[in-house]
Amino acid sequence: MGKHVNLVKLCVGAEKVEDLTAWQNMRMGQTGLPHPRHITRMWPKREAELIAGGSLYWVFKGLILARQRILRLEEVIGQDGIRRCALVLDHQVVLTENQPRRAFQGWRYLSAEDAPRDLKSDGTSDKDTLPAELASALAEIGIR
C-alpha cells in the first residue's frame, strides 16, 4: 500500500469502544446507510493520503484505543446549506495500543509512523502495555 496518513479524533460522548460501536450501529439502523460515517465541518486537504490506507484513530478519555479504516470521503450538505465532509468508515473497529492524547478540537493528522500499533485478536500487543485506566491516570498527570 502507498504512503498514507491517518486522522485522530476525540470520541465525544463515548467512554469506551463499545459505546462507539453501539452508536454507529444505531445510526446505521436509523439512516439505512451501509457504512458508519463521521461528519466533520472541514474537508481534509490530504484526502488522497487518507484514502490510500488511512484510518480514523479514536480517543476515549485521553487515550487512543481504537481505529477504523477510512474508505472514502463524501460531500454532505446540511439543513443549513453548509458543505461538510462525511468520513465513510469500515465496519471493523480495530483495538490499538493505548496512546495518550491531550484534548483538542476537530481532528488532527497522524502519521503512519506515529500511530499506535494494532492489538492482536486476543487483546495483546507485541510489547507490554498498561491497562487503559492506569494509562489514562498517568496521562492526566503528564507522566505518559
MIZA-83453 format. One record per atom (N, C-alpha, C, O, CB): x, y, z; atom name. Coordinates in Angstrom, 2 decimals, decimal comma. Each point is the difference from the previous one (the first is absolute). Glycine has a CB too. Layout:
N
px py pz atomo
X Y Z CA
...
end
This chain:
144
px py pz atomo
0,84 -1,17 0,00 N
-0,84 1,17 0,00 CA
0,89 1,24 0,00 C
1,07 -0,01 0,61 O
-2,92 -1,24 0,60 CB
1,42 2,32 -1,88 N
0,79 1,22 -0,09 CA
0,05 0,76 1,32 C
-0,58 -0,41 1,00 O
-0,02 0,53 -3,39 CB
1,31 0,99 2,35 N
0,12 0,82 1,20 CA
-1,37 0,57 0,36 C
-0,72 0,53 -0,84 O
3,12 0,06 0,26 CB
-2,73 -0,73 1,86 N
-1,29 0,50 0,44 CA
0,17 0,82 1,28 C
1,04 -0,02 0,64 O
-2,20 -1,95 -1,68 CB
0,11 2,69 1,37 N
-0,07 0,77 1,22 CA
-1,32 -0,35 0,68 C
-0,94 -0,44 -0,65 O
2,37 2,34 -0,30 CB
-1,48 -1,72 2,26 N
-1,19 -0,30 0,78 CA
-0,56 1,27 0,61 C
0,63 1,06 -0,04 O
0,24 -3,36 0,53 CB
-2,06 2,19 0,08 N
-0,58 1,07 0,80 CA
-0,16 -0,50 1,42 C
-0,17 -1,20 0,24 O
-1,04 2,16 -2,25 CB
1,25 -0,03 2,96 N
-0,28 -0,33 1,40 CA
-1,11 0,94 0,46 C
0,04 1,20 -0,30 O
2,36 -2,01 0,75 CB
-3,39 0,28 0,26 N
-1,18 0,75 0,39 CA
-0,47 -0,44 1,38 C
0,05 -1,19 0,33 O
-0,71 1,45 -2,75 CB
0,21 0,70 3,22 N
-0,60 -0,34 1,29 CA
-1,34 -0,69 -0,25 C
-0,77 0,43 -0,86 O
1,93 1,52 2,00 CB
-1,44 -2,99 -0,40 N
-1,28 -0,70 -0,10 CA
-0,91 0,57 1,09 C
-0,17 -0,59 1,07 O
1,26 -1,55 -2,02 CB
-1,66 3,29 0,66 N
-0,80 0,74 0,97 CA
-1,28 -0,76 0,31 C
-0,69 -0,48 -0,90 O
1,63 2,65 0,06 CB
-1,24 -2,29 2,12 N
-1,22 -0,66 0,43 CA
0,15 -1,50 0,20 C
-0,95 -0,66 0,42 O
-0,27 2,41 -1,60 CB
2,39 -2,28 0,90 N
0,22 -1,44 0,18 CA
1,13 -0,18 1,01 C
1,04 0,66 -0,08 O
-1,83 -1,18 -2,28 CB
0,58 -0,38 3,29 N
1,02 -0,28 1,00 CA
0,85 -1,20 -0,37 C
1,13 -0,15 0,48 O
-2,61 1,13 1,24 CB
0,95 -1,85 -2,58 N
0,74 -1,20 -0,39 CA
-0,35 -0,35 -1,44 C
-0,95 0,53 -0,57 O
0,98 -1,38 2,97 CB
0,76 -0,04 -2,97 N
-0,15 -0,37 -1,41 CA
-1,39 -0,56 -0,27 C
-0,58 0,26 -1,06 O
3,03 -0,72 0,93 CB
-2,99 -0,31 1,05 N
-1,32 -0,59 -0,19 CA
-1,08 1,08 -0,17 C
-0,97 -0,21 -0,72 O
1,70 -1,77 2,08 CB
-0,56 3,13 -0,69 N
-0,95 1,10 -0,16 CA
0,01 0,51 -1,44 C
-1,06 0,29 -0,57 O
1,40 0,36 2,99 CB
0,85 -0,54 -3,01 N
0,13 0,45 -1,39 CA
-0,69 -0,96 -0,95 C
-0,78 0,42 -0,85 O
2,95 0,69 1,42 CB
-1,90 -2,40 -0,43 N
-0,60 -0,96 -0,92 CA
-1,52 -0,06 0,16 C
-0,72 -0,15 -0,99 O
2,85 -1,19 1,05 CB
-2,62 1,44 1,15 N
-1,45 0,00 0,22 CA
-0,63 1,21 -0,65 C
-1,05 -0,11 -0,64 O
1,35 -1,13 2,80 CB
0,32 2,40 -2,01 N
-0,54 1,24 -0,60 CA
0,02 -0,10 -1,52 C
-0,98 0,36 -0,66 O
1,77 0,97 2,64 CB
0,32 -1,83 -2,55 N
0,08 -0,13 -1,46 CA
-1,05 -0,96 -0,53 C
-0,64 0,27 -1,02 O
3,08 0,22 1,13 CB
-2,64 -1,61 0,57 N
-1,02 -0,96 -0,43 CA
-1,40 0,60 0,07 C
-0,83 -0,22 -0,88 O
2,30 -1,65 1,65 CB
-1,74 2,63 0,29 N
-1,29 0,66 0,14 CA
-0,22 1,00 -1,14 C
-1,08 0,04 -0,59 O
1,20 -0,33 3,10 CB
0,88 1,10 -2,82 N
-0,11 1,00 -1,07 CA
-0,19 -0,66 -1,37 C
-0,78 0,48 -0,81 O
2,21 1,09 2,15 CB
-0,71 -2,65 -1,59 N
-0,18 -0,70 -1,29 CA
-1,41 -0,56 -0,11 C
-0,59 0,01 -1,07 O
3,05 -0,59 1,02 CB
-3,00 0,10 1,17 N
-1,37 -0,49 0,00 CA
-1,01 1,10 -0,28 C
-0,99 -0,22 -0,70 O
1,68 -1,53 2,30 CB
-0,44 2,94 -1,06 N
-0,90 1,14 -0,22 CA
0,08 0,54 -1,42 C
-1,02 0,34 -0,59 O
1,27 0,22 2,99 CB
0,95 -0,48 -2,94 N
0,20 0,63 -1,31 CA
-0,06 -0,97 -1,17 C
-0,24 0,41 -1,13 O
1,62 1,26 2,28 CB
-1,17 -2,97 -0,88 N
0,03 -0,97 -1,08 CA
1,30 0,01 -0,79 C
0,10 -0,67 -1,02 O
-2,55 0,89 0,90 CB
3,43 0,54 0,57 N
1,28 0,06 -0,70 CA
0,79 -1,29 0,26 C
-0,08 -0,56 1,09 O
0,11 3,09 -0,91 CB
0,74 -2,99 -1,19 N
0,69 -1,28 0,14 CA
1,29 0,05 0,83 C
0,50 -1,05 0,42 O
-1,47 0,47 -2,59 CB
1,52 1,78 2,41 N
1,25 0,12 0,75 CA
-0,12 1,10 1,05 C
-0,74 0,97 -0,19 O
2,04 -1,78 -1,81 CB
-0,57 0,66 3,09 N
0,03 1,10 0,98 CA
0,66 1,23 -0,63 C
0,90 -0,12 -0,83 O
-0,81 -1,54 2,75 CB
-0,56 2,81 -1,51 N
0,57 1,27 -0,49 CA
0,22 0,94 1,17 C
-0,73 -0,04 0,99 O
-0,41 -0,25 -3,23 CB
2,14 1,11 2,09 N
0,21 1,09 0,95 CA
0,02 1,29 -0,80 C
0,79 0,15 -0,93 O
0,53 -1,63 2,56 CB
-2,20 2,41 -1,27 N
-0,12 1,27 -0,72 CA
0,89 1,04 0,68 C
-0,04 0,17 1,22 O
-2,33 -0,73 -1,95 CB
3,16 1,24 -0,08 N
0,88 1,05 0,51 CA
-0,17 1,25 -0,85 C
-0,34 -0,08 -1,18 O
1,98 -1,64 2,04 CB
-1,40 2,86 -0,26 N
-0,22 1,27 -0,69 CA
1,03 0,24 -1,10 C
-0,34 0,48 -1,08 O
-0,64 0,43 3,18 CB
2,22 -1,24 -1,83 N
1,08 0,30 -0,93 CA
0,30 -1,21 -0,89 C
-0,04 -1,14 0,45 O
1,01 2,78 1,21 CB
-0,66 -1,36 -2,92 N
0,39 -1,05 -0,94 CA
1,51 -0,17 0,09 C
0,72 0,97 -0,19 O
-2,67 -0,46 -1,37 CB
2,45 -1,72 1,86 N
1,45 -0,20 0,11 CA
0,72 0,33 -1,32 C
-0,39 -0,49 -1,06 O
-0,02 -1,29 2,79 CB
1,44 2,59 -1,65 N
0,77 0,36 -1,19 CA
0,83 -1,18 -0,50 C
0,36 -0,05 -1,18 O
-0,27 2,41 1,99 CB
0,19 -3,30 0,05 N
0,83 -1,16 -0,35 CA
-0,87 -1,23 -0,31 C
0,32 -1,11 0,42 O
1,53 2,02 1,03 CB
-2,93 -0,69 -2,18 N
-0,98 -1,05 -0,30 CA
0,65 -1,22 -0,66 C
-0,27 -1,13 0,40 O
-1,46 2,90 -0,65 CB
2,57 -1,55 -0,74 N
0,60 -1,13 -0,73 CA
0,81 -0,88 0,95 C
-0,02 -1,23 -0,13 O
0,11 2,63 -1,96 CB
0,63 -0,80 3,04 N
0,79 -0,78 0,95 CA
-0,90 -0,74 1,00 C
0,35 -1,09 0,46 O
1,52 2,75 -0,71 CB
-3,02 -1,07 0,58 N
-0,92 -0,65 0,94 CA
-0,61 -1,26 -0,61 C
-0,06 -1,04 0,66 O
-0,44 3,27 0,35 CB
0,07 -2,13 -2,25 N
-0,68 -1,15 -0,60 CA
0,98 -1,01 -0,58 C
-0,41 -1,02 -0,56 O
-1,53 2,50 0,05 CB
3,23 -1,21 0,64 N
1,04 -0,94 -0,45 CA
0,36 -0,99 1,10 C
1,08 -0,60 -0,04 O
-0,19 2,34 -1,52 CB
-1,76 -1,92 2,54 N
0,26 -0,95 1,08 CA
-0,09 0,60 1,38 C
0,36 -0,66 0,98 O
1,07 -0,55 -2,55 CB
-1,88 2,45 1,68 N
-0,09 0,68 1,29 CA
-1,18 -0,46 0,84 C
-0,96 -0,59 -0,49 O
2,06 2,52 -0,55 CB
-0,98 -1,64 2,33 N
-1,05 -0,34 0,96 CA
-0,35 1,21 0,84 C
0,76 0,97 0,08 O
0,03 -3,35 -0,01 CB
-1,95 2,32 0,55 N
-0,41 0,97 1,00 CA
0,29 -0,63 1,35 C
-0,61 -1,01 0,37 O
-1,21 2,05 -1,87 CB
2,75 -0,45 2,25 N
0,37 -0,49 1,33 CA
-0,86 0,74 1,02 C
-0,04 1,23 0,02 O
2,44 -1,76 -0,74 CB
-3,09 -0,23 1,56 N
-0,94 0,55 0,97 CA
0,64 0,15 1,37 C
0,68 -0,90 0,49 O
-2,56 -0,15 -1,75 CB
1,66 2,23 1,89 N
0,51 0,30 1,34 CA
-1,16 -0,10 0,99 C
-1,01 0,69 -0,15 O
2,84 0,82 -0,78 CB
-1,67 -2,36 1,94 N
-0,99 -0,18 1,06 CA
0,64 0,42 1,32 C
0,99 -0,60 0,42 O
-2,14 -1,29 -1,67 CB
0,59 2,91 1,89 N
0,48 0,43 1,31 CA
1,53 0,16 0,06 C
0,65 -0,48 0,92 O
-2,63 -0,68 0,09 CB
2,53 1,84 -2,01 N
1,42 0,31 -0,01 CA
0,92 -1,07 -0,58 C
1,22 0,15 0,07 O
-1,71 1,19 1,86 CB
-0,08 -2,41 -2,50 N
0,83 -1,07 -0,57 CA
-0,52 -0,44 -1,36 C
-1,20 -0,21 -0,18 O
1,76 -0,56 2,49 CB
0,34 0,64 -3,28 N
-0,38 -0,68 -1,24 CA
-0,13 -1,47 0,36 C
0,92 -0,61 0,55 O
0,27 2,31 -2,08 CB
-2,36 -2,28 1,21 N
-0,25 -1,41 0,32 CA
-0,42 -0,83 -1,21 C
0,04 -1,22 0,05 O
-0,70 1,95 2,22 CB
0,27 -0,05 -3,36 N
-0,54 -0,75 -1,15 CA
0,13 0,83 -1,27 C
0,25 1,21 0,03 O
-1,86 -2,43 1,48 CB
1,44 0,52 -2,63 N
0,02 0,67 -1,30 CA
-1,00 -0,66 -0,94 C
-0,39 -1,16 0,19 O
2,80 1,79 0,13 CB
-2,81 0,13 -1,33 N
-0,82 -0,53 -1,09 CA
0,59 0,50 -1,30 C
0,34 1,18 -0,13 O
-2,44 -1,25 1,58 CB
2,23 -0,82 -2,42 N
0,54 0,38 -1,30 CA
-0,95 0,96 -0,70 C
-1,22 -0,19 0,03 O
2,42 -2,03 -0,21 CB
-0,64 3,24 -0,45 N
-0,79 0,97 -0,77 CA
-0,14 -0,54 -1,41 C
0,99 -0,20 -0,70 O
-0,18 2,17 2,11 CB
-2,05 -2,21 -1,83 N
-0,26 -0,55 -1,33 CA
-0,03 1,09 -1,07 C
0,54 -0,17 -1,09 O
-1,83 -1,68 2,15 CB
0,65 2,97 -0,73 N
-0,12 1,11 -0,95 CA
-0,54 1,22 0,72 C
-0,43 -0,08 1,15 O
0,05 -1,52 -3,07 CB
0,40 2,72 1,24 N
-0,59 1,24 0,50 CA
-1,19 0,35 -0,90 C
0,09 -0,14 -1,22 O
2,15 0,97 2,16 CB
-3,33 -0,39 -0,34 N
-1,19 0,38 -0,77 CA
-0,46 1,37 0,43 C
0,07 0,36 1,18 O
-0,74 -2,76 -1,43 CB
0,19 3,16 -0,71 N
-0,55 1,31 0,30 CA
-1,40 -0,15 0,59 C
-0,81 -0,79 -0,48 O
2,17 1,83 -1,39 CB
-1,62 -0,28 2,92 N
-1,31 0,03 0,64 CA
-0,39 1,46 0,16 C
0,77 0,80 0,53 O
-0,37 -3,01 0,71 CB
-1,58 2,56 -1,70 N
-0,50 1,37 0,17 CA
-1,03 -0,04 1,13 C
-1,01 -0,70 -0,09 O
1,41 1,31 -2,38 CB
-0,13 0,14 3,53 N
-0,90 0,03 1,15 CA
-1,27 0,77 -0,28 C
-0,12 0,65 -1,03 O
2,09 -0,82 2,50 CB
-2,92 0,08 -0,55 N
-1,25 0,74 -0,13 CA
0,24 1,50 -0,04 C
-0,83 0,76 -0,48 O
-0,35 -2,60 1,66 CB
2,35 2,26 -0,65 N
0,35 1,41 -0,02 CA
0,67 0,42 -1,30 C
0,39 1,16 -0,16 O
-0,15 -1,27 2,62 CB
-0,10 -0,84 -3,41 N
0,60 0,29 -1,29 CA
1,52 -0,02 -0,01 C
0,61 0,30 -1,02 O
-2,60 1,05 0,56 CB
2,61 -1,70 1,58 N
1,45 0,00 0,10 CA
0,56 -1,35 -0,44 C
-0,50 -1,05 0,40 O
0,38 2,73 1,47 CB
1,16 -1,64 -2,70 N
0,67 -1,20 -0,48 CA
0,86 -0,58 1,12 C
0,77 0,72 0,65 O
-0,76 0,16 -3,02 CB
-0,15 -2,19 2,59 N
0,79 -0,69 1,00 CA
0,60 -1,26 -0,64 C
-0,32 -0,37 -1,13 O
-1,15 1,27 3,01 CB
2,35 -1,55 -1,12 N
0,68 -1,20 -0,48 CA
-0,43 -1,19 0,84 C
0,09 0,03 1,22 O
1,87 1,33 -2,02 CB
-2,43 -2,41 0,13 N
-0,31 -1,26 0,68 CA
1,19 -0,93 -0,19 C
0,36 -0,35 -1,12 O
-2,87 0,63 0,76 CB
3,11 -0,69 1,47 N
1,04 -1,03 -0,03 CA
-0,73 -1,33 0,02 C
-0,59 -0,37 1,02 O
2,34 1,84 0,18 CB
-1,72 -2,18 -2,30 N
-0,67 -1,30 -0,08 CA
0,99 -1,04 0,50 C
1,11 -0,13 -0,52 O
-2,58 0,84 -1,46 CB
1,04 -1,45 3,00 N
0,90 -0,88 0,74 CA
-0,32 -1,48 -0,21 C
-1,14 -0,36 -0,29 O
1,41 2,16 1,97 CB
0,75 -2,62 -1,54 N
-0,17 -1,44 -0,01 CA
-0,80 -0,41 1,24 C
0,08 0,67 1,03 O
2,11 -1,00 -2,33 CB
-2,95 -0,73 1,22 N
-0,75 -0,49 1,16 CA
0,91 -0,46 1,13 C
-0,31 0,18 1,17 O
-1,51 -0,87 -2,72 CB
2,95 0,08 1,19 N
0,88 -0,58 1,01 CA
0,70 1,09 0,81 C
0,65 0,89 -0,55 O
-0,32 -2,89 -0,92 CB
-0,49 1,91 2,78 N
0,71 0,87 0,93 CA
1,16 -0,81 0,56 C
-0,20 -1,03 0,65 O
-1,91 2,39 -0,05 CB
3,32 -0,89 -0,87 N
1,21 -0,72 0,38 CA
0,54 0,61 1,29 C
0,27 1,20 0,06 O
0,26 -1,76 -2,48 CB
-0,36 -0,26 3,44 N
0,57 0,48 1,26 CA
1,49 0,24 -0,20 C
0,68 -0,75 -0,70 O
-2,41 -0,51 2,05 CB
2,23 2,34 -0,72 N
1,41 0,36 -0,12 CA
0,65 0,07 1,38 C
-0,68 -0,04 1,03 O
0,18 1,31 -3,14 CB
1,81 -1,17 2,10 N
0,70 0,28 1,24 CA
-0,48 1,34 0,53 C
-0,38 0,87 -0,78 O
2,41 -2,21 0,05 CB
-2,01 1,49 2,04 N
-0,36 1,28 0,61 CA
1,04 1,04 -0,37 C
1,21 -0,25 0,08 O
-2,38 -0,92 1,83 CB
0,71 2,35 -2,33 N
0,92 1,10 -0,26 CA
-0,64 1,28 0,53 C
-1,05 0,41 -0,49 O
2,02 -1,57 -1,57 CB
-0,35 1,79 3,05 N
-0,59 1,21 0,59 CA
-0,13 1,14 -1,01 C
0,85 0,17 -0,88 O
0,12 -0,85 3,07 CB
-2,04 1,46 -2,06 N
-0,26 1,18 -0,83 CA
-0,64 1,06 0,86 C
-0,95 -0,28 0,74 O
0,70 -1,12 -2,82 CB
0,76 2,59 2,00 N
-0,65 1,14 0,68 CA
-1,24 0,39 -0,78 C
-0,13 -0,30 -1,19 O
2,35 1,12 2,11 CB
-3,12 -0,14 -0,25 N
-1,23 0,44 -0,65 CA
0,31 1,02 -1,10 C
0,94 0,79 0,12 O
-2,23 -1,20 2,02 CB
0,49 0,39 -3,19 N
0,13 0,93 -1,12 CA
-1,35 0,08 -0,68 C
-0,88 -0,82 0,25 O
3,35 0,31 -0,57 CB
-2,63 1,48 -0,55 N
-1,26 0,13 -0,74 CA
0,21 -0,51 -1,42 C
1,10 0,07 -0,54 O
-1,81 1,90 1,95 CB
-0,35 -2,48 -2,00 N
0,07 -0,46 -1,38 CA
0,77 -1,30 -0,11 C
-0,14 -0,90 0,83 O
0,00 3,25 -1,60 CB
0,97 -2,44 -0,27 N
0,84 -1,18 -0,20 CA
1,41 0,47 -0,32 C
0,23 1,17 -0,33 O
-2,21 -2,55 -0,48 CB
2,90 0,46 0,91 N
1,40 0,28 -0,30 CA
0,53 -1,12 -0,90 C
-0,48 -1,14 0,06 O
0,81 2,38 2,15 CB
0,64 -0,90 -3,03 N
0,68 -1,04 -0,78 CA
0,91 -0,80 0,91 C
0,52 0,53 0,99 O
-0,63 0,89 -3,08 CB
0,30 -2,67 1,76 N
0,86 -0,91 0,75 CA
0,78 -0,83 -1,01 C
-0,60 -0,74 -0,79 O
-1,01 0,66 2,78 CB
2,92 0,20 -1,97 N
0,82 -0,75 -0,96 CA
-0,07 -1,49 0,31 C
-0,27 -0,40 1,14 O
1,81 2,38 -1,43 CB
-1,30 -2,78 -0,72 N
-0,01 -1,45 0,18 CA
1,08 -0,41 1,01 C
-0,20 -0,95 0,77 O
-0,65 0,63 -3,13 CB
1,97 1,02 2,37 N
1,10 -0,33 0,91 CA
-0,36 0,28 1,47 C
0,48 -0,69 0,89 O
1,13 1,19 -2,74 CB
-2,45 0,51 2,09 N
-0,36 0,38 1,36 CA
-1,26 -0,68 0,52 C
-0,35 0,16 1,17 O
1,43 2,00 -1,62 CB
-1,76 -2,90 -0,40 N
-1,25 -0,65 0,39 CA
0,26 -1,18 0,92 C
0,98 -0,73 -0,18 O
-2,02 1,44 -1,98 CB
0,17 -0,91 3,16 N
0,17 -1,18 0,87 CA
-0,23 -1,28 -0,79 C
-0,76 -0,03 -0,97 O
0,01 1,38 2,96 CB
1,40 -2,40 -1,56 N
-0,14 -1,30 -0,67 CA
-1,32 -0,65 0,36 C
-0,56 0,24 1,07 O
3,05 -0,53 -1,06 CB
-2,98 -0,53 -0,93 N
-1,21 -0,77 0,25 CA
0,28 -1,06 1,05 C
1,11 -0,54 0,09 O
-1,91 0,94 -2,45 CB
-0,23 -0,69 3,16 N
0,09 -1,13 0,93 CA
-0,30 -1,28 -0,77 C
-0,70 0,03 -1,01 O
0,03 1,42 2,98 CB
1,19 -2,55 -1,49 N
-0,32 -1,29 -0,58 CA
-1,45 -0,34 0,33 C
-0,62 0,67 0,82 O
3,04 -1,44 -0,62 CB
-2,95 -0,25 -0,83 N
-1,39 -0,37 0,21 CA
-0,28 -0,38 1,45 C
-1,15 0,06 0,45 O
1,05 -0,83 -2,81 CB
1,14 0,37 3,11 N
-0,21 -0,35 1,41 CA
0,14 1,21 0,92 C
-0,02 -0,14 1,22 O
0,87 -2,15 -1,72 CB
-0,70 3,49 -0,10 N
0,08 1,22 0,80 CA
1,39 0,34 0,50 C
0,15 0,92 0,81 O
-2,44 -1,37 -0,16 CB
3,31 -0,26 -1,12 N
1,37 0,28 0,42 CA
0,78 0,64 -1,14 C
-0,44 0,01 -1,15 O
0,36 -1,93 2,78 CB
1,24 2,45 -1,29 N
0,88 0,57 -1,02 CA
1,36 -0,66 0,10 C
0,23 -0,86 0,85 O
-1,47 3,06 -0,79 CB
2,12 -1,78 -0,94 N
1,35 -0,57 0,01 CA
0,83 0,53 1,16 C
1,04 -0,57 0,33 O
-1,17 0,34 -2,79 CB
-0,31 1,31 3,07 N
0,72 0,53 1,16 CA
-0,97 0,13 1,16 C
-1,21 -0,02 -0,19 O
2,85 1,25 -1,30 CB
-1,10 -1,08 2,67 N
-0,86 0,14 1,17 CA
-0,71 1,34 -0,04 C
0,63 1,02 -0,26 O
0,91 -2,50 1,60 CB
-2,85 1,49 -1,09 N
-0,76 1,24 0,08 CA
-0,69 0,04 1,35 C
-0,27 -1,03 0,62 O
-0,08 1,10 -3,12 CB
0,07 1,14 2,94 N
-0,69 0,19 1,27 CA
-1,49 -0,16 -0,19 C
-0,51 0,24 -1,10 O
2,32 1,31 1,89 CB
-2,52 -1,94 0,24 N
-1,46 0,01 -0,08 CA
-0,49 1,41 -0,31 C
0,63 0,98 0,41 O
-0,77 -2,91 1,22 CB
-0,97 2,04 -2,35 N
-0,51 1,30 -0,45 CA
-0,18 0,98 1,16 C
0,33 1,18 -0,13 O
-1,47 -2,34 -1,76 CB
0,61 0,69 3,02 N
-0,26 0,89 1,14 CA
1,30 0,58 0,55 C
0,07 1,19 0,30 O
-2,12 -2,54 0,26 CB
3,08 0,51 -0,44 N
1,28 0,47 0,51 CA
0,68 0,93 -0,99 C
0,54 1,04 0,40 O
-0,30 -3,16 0,89 CB
-0,27 1,78 -2,58 N
0,60 0,86 -1,02 CA
-0,69 1,35 -0,03 C
0,65 1,03 -0,17 O
-0,03 -3,04 -1,19 CB
-1,94 2,03 1,53 N
-0,76 1,26 0,02 CA
0,38 0,84 1,21 C
0,19 1,21 -0,13 O
-2,07 -2,33 -1,07 CB
1,99 0,49 2,37 N
0,38 0,73 1,22 CA
1,39 0,59 -0,14 C
0,23 1,14 0,40 O
-1,69 -2,66 0,96 CB
2,39 0,77 -1,91 N
1,35 0,52 -0,23 CA
0,02 1,14 -1,00 C
0,72 0,98 0,16 O
0,18 -3,24 0,36 CB
-1,72 2,13 -1,57 N
-0,07 1,06 -1,00 CA
-0,56 1,29 0,61 C
0,46 1,10 -0,33 O
-0,78 -2,83 -1,47 CB
-0,66 1,60 2,70 N
-0,60 1,18 0,64 CA
1,00 0,79 0,81 C
-0,10 1,22 0,09 O
-2,04 -2,42 -0,01 CB
3,11 0,51 0,53 N
0,99 0,72 0,79 CA
1,29 0,26 -0,77 C
0,99 0,47 0,56 O
-1,97 -1,51 1,46 CB
0,95 0,73 -3,32 N
1,11 0,35 -0,87 CA
1,20 -0,92 0,03 C
1,08 0,40 -0,43 O
-1,83 1,84 0,73 CB
0,58 -3,46 0,19 N
1,12 -0,93 0,07 CA
0,15 -0,81 -1,27 C
1,11 -0,36 -0,39 O
-1,43 0,23 2,84 CB
-0,77 -0,15 -3,10 N
0,06 -0,83 -1,20 CA
-0,71 0,65 -1,15 C
-0,04 -0,55 -1,09 O
0,16 -1,47 2,49 CB
end
